Amino acid sequence: DVICGRGKDCYNHSGNQRFRIVIEQSLQKYMECTSKHEKGLIVVSIVDFIRQQSSNGAGFVRLDSKTKRWFEIGDEAAREKVGQTIREALIQMD
């Protein structure tokens, strides 16, 4: 699973490391997109891929600070996470 959060523990988590590899592999295709719709399709395909690779199907999780339980963040938040990570990777390429 991809852990949504801040800090070294999240960044170094094996699921997050695999997530960054998937993002890197998708960057060229993303940069070749000519419309927002095409970019959105790539984002959705990454979300779907991460969920398919997840052992429990959640894919993107966050820790609830009150209950100390993990929960799945949902489609919209997962798409935002992927989109933000792509934008950050594109900035680092420059």
Buried (B, 14 or more C-beta within 10 A) or exposed (E): BBBBBEEEEBEEBEBBEBBBEBBEEBBEEBEEEEEEEEBEEBBBBBBEBBBEBBEEEBBBBBBEEEEEEBEBBEEEBBBBBBBEBBEEBEEEEE
